């Protein structure tokens, strides 16, 4: 043994302490299974030692630079050094625990302690750090990757989650406007980064122009911030560039289309008033006027309006504003005369009102609002009564409604169909002293009477009447003889 080696102490079968105070080199060659050769400054000391290499611990308490520890057999060996200023080269492929500066290892991850007291590890997908004194990786799958960036060790297990879009909210976009009218609204992207990092966001549209935005922000659109987007319809595209947790750049995109839908003015309204004689000869709910009635129908128009639910305006009235029927340009009103001898229907044609977009739309657009056509049918309602004369009833007499009601009997206005007529009880009241003929009159287009049932005896008394004859569109029944009784109540059945 060299003279500068002060002490070699074998404390146990599993540990060898070497204390050396001068410069030199300690080399563990291990040519044999149970021998260690220690060489110092050209001198050598060989001693046979029993070493169980699976559990051996080699402790180097104090060494100088360039100390080489070489372990040749492939056993599991632990090497400890209490100094971090020296360099130890280890040629062993199963090192379990190292302190100090370790490098040039074979098939092993290099852990560098240097002069640091603690090593910080980020153990979650957030920014939390933990102080670790040992790192053990047990990997039994193929989806674990390692990334070192600026001295930072990242272990990535599995595939990183990708960010995604939920929606693009458009707040305040007014669809009820022409395509040249500006509007202020907000575009807000709704997305989930899903653990990735936001890098940049951009907005583009069907028109030329791009706007950038930050994470979590919205884009204000008006004539000052983005003039191209303040008017018209658009198809917006949002692109967001992100970095996944494994460092990969990843872009998500979403589209949102907003379209103008300018509401049209409301239609004009036709207002009708009537002056009819007799008054009840006019049936407004059924659009009927009794044949023989006289008078007139008058109307005016309430213009359509451009006030929509959100009070947006823009439509302009044309010149002329209204179509022509029997009305003037300035006043869409008129009068229809109702003649007593006319059997034609009374018609008020649709009245149109015209609008245009002016200079607020390109190209200029037009709109026509219109009233519905209004028509009244001339009808012949059921009549019945008594008269001293056998007739015949003339067309002039039939058309004079007031004369019938004053001298003969009743007009049941509005009852001009077979189902209507069958519901009516005919109550005749002839003069009991002189006697009178009984008359039944209705529209000649209806069927003949099959049964005329007496409501007291329930007998069919149609045989008491002559066969009907037609006069000016009326079918007329009259009793063969005069009647002077007090009780004549009948109902008509057509089948």
NORGIUR-V535613 format. One record per residue. N is the residue number from 1. NEAR is the number of other C-alpha atoms within 12 Angstrom. Layout:
n->N near->NEAR
n->N near->NEAR
This chain:
n->1 near->19
n->2 near->23
n->3 near->17
n->4 near->20
n->5 near->24
n->6 near->15
n->7 near->15
n->8 near->20
n->9 near->16
n->10 near->19
n->11 near->16
n->12 near->15
n->13 near->19
n->14 near->21
n->15 near->26
n->16 near->27
n->17 near->24
n->18 near->25
n->19 near->21
n->20 near->27
n->21 near->20
n->22 near->18
n->23 near->19
n->24 near->25
n->25 near->29
n->26 near->35
n->27 near->31
n->28 near->31
n->29 near->23
n->30 near->25
n->31 near->18
n->32 near->18
n->33 near->19
n->34 near->20
n->35 near->21
n->36 near->28
n->37 near->26
n->38 near->32
n->39 near->28
n->40 near->25
n->41 near->18
n->42 near->15
n->43 near->17
n->44 near->22
n->45 near->21
n->46 near->22
n->47 near->21
n->48 near->17
n->49 near->23
n->50 near->20
n->51 near->27
n->52 near->22
n->53 near->27
n->54 near->18
n->55 near->17
n->56 near->24
n->57 near->28
n->58 near->35
n->59 near->25
n->60 near->30
n->61 near->20
n->62 near->25
n->63 near->29
n->64 near->24
n->65 near->19
n->66 near->18
n->67 near->27
n->68 near->26
n->69 near->34
n->70 near->29
n->71 near->34
n->72 near->22
n->73 near->23
n->74 near->17
n->75 near->21
n->76 near->21
n->77 near->31
n->78 near->28
n->79 near->33
n->80 near->29
n->81 near->28
n->82 near->20
n->83 near->24
n->84 near->25
n->85 near->20
n->86 near->25
n->87 near->26
n->88 near->34
n->89 near->26
n->90 near->35
n->91 near->27
n->92 near->25
n->93 near->22
n->94 near->24
n->95 near->33
n->96 near->27
n->97 near->27
n->98 near->34
n->99 near->32
n->100 near->26
n->101 near->28
n->102 near->32
n->103 near->25
n->104 near->20
n->105 near->23
n->106 near->16
n->107 near->13
n->108 near->20
n->109 near->22
n->110 near->25
n->111 near->27
n->112 near->26
n->113 near->23
n->114 near->20
n->115 near->14
n->116 near->15
n->117 near->14
n->118 near->16
n->119 near->21
n->120 near->21
n->121 near->22
n->122 near->18
n->123 near->18
n->124 near->15
n->125 near->21
n->126 near->14
n->127 near->12
n->128 near->11
n->129 near->15
n->130 near->16
n->131 near->15
n->132 near->16
n->133 near->18
n->134 near->18
n->135 near->21
n->136 near->13
n->137 near->16
n->138 near->10
n->139 near->14
n->140 near->9
n->141 near->11
n->142 near->12
n->143 near->14
n->144 near->18
n->145 near->20
n->146 near->20
n->147 near->17
n->148 near->15
n->149 near->11
n->150 near->7
n->151 near->13
n->152 near->16
n->153 near->22
n->154 near->22
n->155 near->28
n->156 near->26
n->157 near->23
n->158 near->16
n->159 near->16
n->160 near->25
n->161 near->22
n->162 near->25
n->163 near->27
n->164 near->27
n->165 near->24
n->166 near->19
n->167 near->21
n->168 near->27
n->169 near->24
n->170 near->27
n->171 near->19
n->172 near->19
n->173 near->29
n->174 near->30
n->175 near->30
n->176 near->32
n->177 near->31
n->178 near->34
n->179 near->30
n->180 near->26
n->181 near->31
n->182 near->28
n->183 near->31
n->184 near->26
n->185 near->27
n->186 near->23
n->187 near->37
n->188 near->31
n->189 near->36
n->190 near->26
n->191 near->28
n->192 near->21
n->193 near->28
n->194 near->21
n->195 near->22
n->196 near->29
n->197 near->29
n->198 near->31
n->199 near->24
n->200 near->23
n->201 near->31
n->202 near->31
n->203 near->37
n->204 near->29
n->205 near->27
n->206 near->21
n->207 near->20
n->208 near->16
n->209 near->17
n->210 near->22
n->211 near->28
n->212 near->22
n->213 near->24
n->214 near->21
n->215 near->24
n->216 near->18
n->217 near->19
n->218 near->24
n->219 near->32
n->220 near->27
n->221 near->26
n->222 near->22
n->223 near->18
n->224 near->15
n->225 near->19
n->226 near->27
n->227 near->23
n->228 near->27
n->229 near->38
n->230 near->34
n->231 near->32
n->232 near->34
n->233 near->29
n->234 near->26
n->235 near->22
n->236 near->32
n->237 near->31
n->238 near->37
n->239 near->34
n->240 near->35
n->241 near->28
n->242 near->32
n->243 near->24
n->244 near->26
n->245 near->31
n->246 near->29
n->247 near->23
n->248 near->18
n->249 near->20
n->250 near->26
n->251 near->25
n->252 near->32
n->253 near->26
n->254 near->27
n->255 near->25
n->256 near->27
n->257 near->23
n->258 near->28
n->259 near->22
n->260 near->24
n->261 near->15
n->262 near->31
n->263 near->25
n->264 near->31
n->265 near->31
n->266 near->24
n->267 near->26
n->268 near->30
n->269 near->25
n->270 near->28
n->271 near->23
n->272 near->27
n->273 near->19
n->274 near->29
n->275 near->23
n->276 near->28
n->277 near->24
n->278 near->28
n->279 near->20
n->280 near->22
n->281 near->37
n->282 near->34
n->283 near->26
n->284 near->22
n->285 near->12
n->286 near->19
n->287 near->24
n->288 near->31
n->289 near->43
n->290 near->47
n->291 near->44
n->292 near->36
n->293 near->38
n->294 near->31
n->295 near->27
n->296 near->24
n->297 near->31
n->298 near->26
n->299 near->29
n->300 near->28
n->301 near->33
n->302 near->23
n->303 near->30
n->304 near->29
n->305 near->25
n->306 near->28
n->307 near->18
n->308 near->20
n->309 near->16
n->310 near->14
n->311 near->14
n->312 near->21
n->313 near->24
n->314 near->30
n->315 near->32
n->316 near->27
n->317 near->25
n->318 near->21
n->319 near->13
n->320 near->18
n->321 near->28
n->322 near->33
n->323 near->28
n->324 near->21
n->325 near->20
n->326 near->21
n->327 near->24
n->328 near->18
n->329 near->21
n->330 near->17
n->331 near->21
n->332 near->34
n->333 near->29
n->334 near->28
n->335 near->24
n->336 near->29
n->337 near->24
n->338 near->33
n->339 near->24
n->340 near->28
n->341 near->24
n->342 near->21
n->343 near->23
n->344 near->20
n->345 near->22
n->346 near->30
n->347 near->28
n->348 near->31
n->349 near->24
n->350 near->28
n->351 near->38
n->352 near->33
n->353 near->37
n->354 near->32
n->355 near->32
n->356 near->29
n->357 near->30
n->358 near->22
n->359 near->17
n->360 near->23
n->361 near->23
n->362 near->16
n->363 near->13
n->364 near->18
n->365 near->22
n->366 near->25
n->367 near->26
n->368 near->28
n->369 near->31
n->370 near->28
n->371 near->29
n->372 near->18
n->373 near->20
n->374 near->27
n->375 near->23
n->376 near->29
n->377 near->27
n->378 near->33
n->379 near->36
n->380 near->36
n->381 near->42
n->382 near->40
n->383 near->36
n->384 near->40
n->385 near->36
n->386 near->39
n->387 near->33
n->388 near->26
n->389 near->21
n->390 near->23
n->391 near->23
n->392 near->22
n->393 near->29
n->394 near->19
n->395 near->22
n->396 near->18
n->397 near->23
n->398 near->38
n->399 near->31
n->400 near->27
n->401 near->34
n->402 near->24
n->403 near->21
n->404 near->29
n->405 near->23
n->406 near->15
n->407 near->21
n->408 near->32
n->409 near->28
n->410 near->30
n->411 near->39
n->412 near->32
n->413 near->33
n->414 near->32
n->415 near->28
n->416 near->33
n->417 near->23
n->418 near->26
n->419 near->18
n->420 near->21
n->421 near->33
n->422 near->25
n->423 near->18
n->424 near->29
n->425 near->25
n->426 near->31
n->427 near->28
n->428 near->33
n->429 near->28
n->430 near->30
n->431 near->22
n->432 near->18
n->433 near->13
n->434 near->16
n->435 near->22
n->436 near->30
n->437 near->35
n->438 near->42
n->439 near->45
n->440 near->44
n->441 near->41
n->442 near->42
n->443 near->34
n->444 near->26
n->445 near->20
n->446 near->27
n->447 near->23
n->448 near->27
n->449 near->32
n->450 near->21
n->451 near->23
n->452 near->33
n->453 near->27
n->454 near->24
n->455 near->21
n->456 near->17
n->457 near->14
n->458 near->16
n->459 near->18
n->460 near->21
n->461 near->26
n->462 near->29
n->463 near->20
n->464 near->23
n->465 near->26
n->466 near->22
n->467 near->19
n->468 near->29
n->469 near->24
n->470 near->24
n->471 near->23
n->472 near->26
n->473 near->24
n->474 near->31
n->475 near->33
n->476 near->37
n->477 near->37
n->478 near->33
n->479 near->33
n->480 near->21
n->481 near->22
n->482 near->25
n->483 near->29
n->484 near->22
n->485 near->20
n->486 near->16
n->487 near->18
n->488 near->31
n->489 near->27
n->490 near->31
n->491 near->33
n->492 near->36
n->493 near->25
n->494 near->20
n->495 near->13
